[in-house]
Amino acid sequence: MATAYKIHITPDNTGLWDIRQNDQAAEAATVLLQKDMNNHHVFFNQEGFHDHISHQILALYGTGASASDLRKAFAENESYQRAAKAPRENLAEELRDWDKAKQRLGKEQYYSDWLLFFEHEIERLGGWQKTLSEYMFKGEERSQDMLVRMYAGFLHPLIQLMYGVEWDQPAMVAMALAQASVHRDELAPFLLGAEARARESARLPMPRIAELLDAAAGNEKLRNSPRLDDGNKIRDGVLARAWDEAVECTGRVKRTAEMFNTAIYEASAAALRPGKDPKYEFFLMHHVTSAPIFVTLNKQDWIPTEYKIRMLEWKIRMDIVQYVARGSPKLSVEKIANYVPQDEVLSSSADQMLPRLHSLSDDGHVIKLWRAVGVGRKLSEPYENRSWLQIKGSKLWDQVAHLIVDSVEAPGPRWVRNAGFEEAWKDVQDTPKN
């Protein structure tokens, strides 16, 4: 049984893909996830790069990978992880006092203490659901602070929470809350400011997300706000040089059903640049891999509807500013539809491409992207006749599948960063001309 301190995965617990696994894979996943939680810090270096092992193991497991695939993935990514520090029991107990807790927020050296604290809270309050209600959905200063931090670090705390909630693992929910606690809250002015702007225009209908992306790219000040030499292109670029424009654009966001499909469209179209091998944009890719959390959260009837809507709106706003921060790469469905796969002999069935990704040496980003696209494909099926759907029809979805495989198997860098800037593509191989 899974507890606040112990991870337990079963063959019938495979997440949103809802496949059946075997006992060997379930046992391997359980052992490896526990080892990762016990032995590793949330950041594997001092620059704040994240440990992705738990995401990788569950994404592989949830798409049918074997026990040997799981052990191989763990072994390839274990060596460079930072060792976890021993938590301080007395400090963990102090964190229940908000005034004292504030002194430990945003500081990576307290990760183990935060983890122990939230493990204790899940045990004390009687489950991860009640703990999230207390620390994310209570509607006071502390829970709002946690919500903001969930969107920090390129959405990594949100991704960690996604796997914990989707797999019903209290310990992994504790990891997510602890991870959020050691991230900074610098997005608060933007997220709350855009939210306030949306309330001011509550009677106005929301444009399609694709239309907002086009409007952002068409706004000269907004489009030119990020620069390649910015240390943080959202903070130092978009929000520093085009604050009003960013808040105005994202303040038009209201709840919508199209978020997931548009995120896949955005990332896939950005992966294509004329004359170059396809490469997914590294940062936009995270906005696809985090999207399944909203499918899972929507199923939780104990979460107030207002918070489900709020979290979804915040995610869409982050999608838009991240797109601008990466240079507003040109987006079009035609780019995806006209792509010529590298291996046209290969069956277009996505399932037949999957074993290639299970055996790929990676840190988890690839299989998370593939899994999220699979969820999006299934989720979009009932809306095939809607005009706002960007990716629809089996042929277009198969194109996205080919794009993922081709992009990660092509020589050169696995991802492109800042895809809207020409300089970002200099190390990507030119596509051979026929």
N, C-alpha and C positions, 0 to 999 in steps of 0.2 A: 504493500500500500504506500502511495506517495504521501509524504509529510513535508513539513516546513524545512526539514533537514535532510530528507532522503528522496531521491528521484527514483521513480519506478515506471517503466514503460512496458506495455503489454502488446501482443500481436494485433489486437483489435483497436489500439489507440494510435492512429496514424495521421491524425489531423484532417484538414479539409479535403484532401484527395480521397479519403475514406476507402483506402485499399486494405487488404488483409496481409499482414506481415507474418513471419515465422518466429518460432521461439528463439532461435539462435540470434537473429537480428535484434529482437527485443532485448535479450540479455546483454548483447554487446552495447546497444544504445544506452541501457541503464548504467552499465559499468563505466562507460566512457564519459557520460554526462556527469556522473557523480565525481569522477576523477577530475574533470575539468573544474567543477564548482569548488572542490576541496583544495585543489593545488594551484589554481591560477588567479592572478589579479585580473581585473576587468580591462586594464590597458596593458599591452605587451611592451610598450616603451614609454619614455618620459614625454613624448610628443602627443600622447593621448590616442594612439592607434588602438583599436578595439580587438579584444579576443573574440573571434567569431566561432569558436569550436562548437559551442552548444547549438547555435543556429545551423551550422553545417551538418552536424550529426542528425538533427531532427529533420532537416530538409532532405537529406539523403534517405533517411529511414522512411519518411513519409511519401517518398516517390518510389519506394521498392528496392532500395539498395540492399546488398547482402551484408552479412556480418563482416566478411573480409573487407568489403568496400569501406565500411565504417571504421574498422581498425586501421586501415591504410590512411584514411583521411586524418584520423587523430594523430597517427605517428608522424605524418608530414608536417603537422602544425604545432606539435607539442614543444619542440626544441627551443623555439624563440619566445615562448611565453614567459612572463615574469611570475615568479613564485608569489603565492598569496602570503600576506602577513597574518600572524596570529591576531585574532580580535581581542579587544580588551573588554571583558565582561562589564566592568564598572562603567566604562565609557558608553557602551551600548545601552545601558540602562538610563543614562543621562539624556539620551537622544529623544526620550518621550517628552521632555521639557522643551517646548518650541524655542524659547529664548536661548537655551543652551545649544539646541540643535542647529540654529542659524549660524553659529560659529564654526560648524564642521561642514557646511554645505559647499559644494564646488571644489572640494579638496580631495584629490585622489588618494592621499595617504590614509584616509578614513574609510576606504571602501569596505574592508573586512568588518569594521565596526558597524557600518550601516547594514551590511548583510546580516550580521548576527542580530542586530536590532529588529530588522523586519522579519527574520525567522521567529524571534520571540513574539513579535506582534501577531503574526499569523496564528501562532499557537495560543496566545492569550485571548485574541478576539474570536477565535473559533473558525478560522478558514481564510483563504486568500480573498474570497469575495468580500467578506466583511472588512478586511484590511484595505482593499482598494476603495471601498465605500468610505472608510475613515480618512484615507490619505490622498485620494484623488477626486472623490465625488461628494465631499461634505459641504462645499460652498463657502469655505472660509480661507483665511490667508495661507495656511499651511497647505491645504489641498490644491489651491490655485498655483502655488509655487511649484508643487510636484508636477502638475499638468504642464506647466511651461518647460520644466527641465526634461520632460519626456520627449520634447521635440528638438532638443539640443543634440550636438554631436552627430550631425547628419542622420538624425532619427534613430540612432542605435538603441537608446533606451526603449523606444516604442517597439522596435523590432524584437528586443529581448522580451518585453512584455507580451508581444504577440505569441511567441512560442510557448511561454508559460501558461497563458490563458487557453490557447488552442489545444494544448496537450494536457490541461488540467494538472499542472505540476506546481504545487505551492512553493517549493524551493526555488524554482525558476522565476516565479513572480517576485519572490524576495530579492533575487538577483537583479531583476529589472528595476525595482524600487531603489535598491542600493546604487545601481548604475546611474539612475537619474539623479540621485542625491549628490554624486561627485561630479556632475556636469554643471556648467554655469547657467545662469538665468538671463543672459543678455538678450534673448529673444522676447522677453516680456513686454517691453514698450511697443514693439512691432505687433505682436499677436493681439495684445489688448487694444492697441490703437486702431488696428484694422477692424477689430470686432466692434469698437465704438462707432467707427465710420459706417459699418454695415447697419447698425441700429438706426442711425440717422436717415438712412435711405431704405428703411424696411419695406416701404410700399412699392419700391421699384423692383421689377422682375430681374432675376439674375440672368446675364448672358450665358451662353454655353462656355464651358471651360476653354475649349479650343478657340473661341472668339476672344476670351480674355488673354490667352497666350499670344494671339495675333495682335491684339491691341497693345500688349506690353512690348512686343518686338517692334511695333510701329511707332512707339513713343520714343523720340530721339534721345531725350534726357535719360529715360529709363534704360533704353538699350545700351547707351554708352556709359552707364554708371560703373560697371565693373571693369577692372584693368587686370591684365595678366600678372602684374607684380603685386597685386593686393594680397596680403597675408590671409585674409578671410573675405571672400568675394561678396558674401551677403552683408556682413557687418561693415567692412571697410569700403565696399563698393556700392552696392545697391542701396542700402539703408543710409549710408553716409552721404552719398551724392544725389540721391533721388528719393528721399524719404516721403515727401508729399505724394509723388507719383506712385510709389509702391503702395502706400496706404490707400490711395484713391482707387487703384486698380483692384487690389485684393479686398478692399472694403465692399466690393460689389458681389462678393462670394456669399452665397446662401446655400442651404442644404440642397444637394442634387444627387441623383442616382448614377451619374455618368463618370464619377471620379476615377474609378478603378480602370475602366476601359481607356479613358483619356491618358492616364499615366503611362499605360503600355504603349499607346500611340506616340506619345511625346518621346519616350525613351527610344523606341524603335526607329522613328523617323530621324532622331538626332544621331543614330548610329551610322547613318549613310551620308557620305560626302562624295561628290562626283570625282572620279579618278582614283579613289582610295579604297582599300579593303574596308569592309564594315567593322566598326568598333563601337560598342556601347559606351555611352558617356557614364563615367564612373559614379558621379554624384547623382545624376538623374536616375540611375539604376536603383539606388536605394529607395527612391520614391515609388518604384514598382514593388520592390521586395517587402516594403512595410505595409502595402495596401491591404493584404488579407486580414489584418487585424480588425478592420471595420466590418468584415463579414462575421467574424467571431463575436465582436462586441455587440453587434446588432441582435445576436441570439440570446444575450444575457438580459433576461427580463427584470433583474434587480438593479440594473443601471438606469438611472433616470433618463428619459428620452432627451431632455435638454442637454445632457452631457454627451450623449451619442452624437447629437447634431453638432455640438460645439467642437468636439474632437475632430469630426469629419471636416468641418469648415476650416479649422486650423491647418489640417493636413493639406487641403487644396491651396490655401494661401502660401504654405511653404513650397508646394509644387511650383507655383508661379514665380516666387522670388528666386528659387533655385534655378529655374529655367533662365531667368534674366541673368543671374550670377554666372552662368556658364556660357554667356555670350549670345543668348537667344538664337540657337541654331535653327536653320530653316526646317519647318515641319510640313509634311504633306503625305497624305495617304498614297499618292501616286508613287512616291519614292519607295515605299514598301512594296506596293503591288508590282512595280517594274523590276524589282531586284531579281537578279539571275543567280540562283544558288550555285555554290561551288561543286556540289555533288548532286547533279540532276538525276543520276541513275538511282540514287538512294530513294527509297520509298518516302513519300511525303508524310507518312504517318509519324507524328511526334513521338509515339511510344517506341518506335524503332531507333530513334536517335538517342533516347534516354541512356542506354548502357554506355555510350561514349562519354556522357557527362558523369556517370557514376564512377568511372575509372580515371577521370581527369585529375591531374595534380592541381589542386586549387586550395584557396583558403575559405571556401564556402560561398563566395559571391555568385558563382555561376549557377550552382544548383538552386540557390535561393531565388534567383531571377527566373529560372525555368519553372520552378514550383509555382511562383506567383503568377506567371503567365498562364499556366495550366488552370489555376483557380479563376483567373479573369476570363478565360475562354468559356469555362462552364457557366460562370455567373452571367455572361453576356448573352447566352443562347436565347433566353426568353425575350430579349429586346432587339432581335435581329431586324424588326421592321421599323425601329425608331430612327429618325433622321439624325439624332445627335450621336449615335454610336459611330465611332471612328473606325474601329477594327471589327469587322463582321464578315461572316462567310468562311467556310472551311479553308478556301484557297488563301485568303489573307492571313488567317491564323497560322497556316502552315508556313507561309513566308516568314512570319515572326519567328517560328521555331527554327527554320533554316538560318535566319539571321543570327540567332544566338549561337548555334553550333559553329557556323562559319566564322563569326567574330572571335570566338575564344580559341579556335583551332588555327587561325591565320597566324603567320609569323609576326614578330614584332611585339610591342606592348599588348597586354591582354585587354586593356581598357584605354580609352582616350579621356583625358581630363580637360574640361573647358572646351567642349566640342564646337562652340560657335566662333572660336578664334582660329584663324588659319594656322597660326603657329603651333597649335595643339596637335596638328596632324602631321608634323614634319617627320616624325619617326615611324609613321604608319606606312606600310608598303603600298606602292602604287598598284592599282588593279591592272593586270596584264590586258593589253588590247588585242582583240581578236583580229 
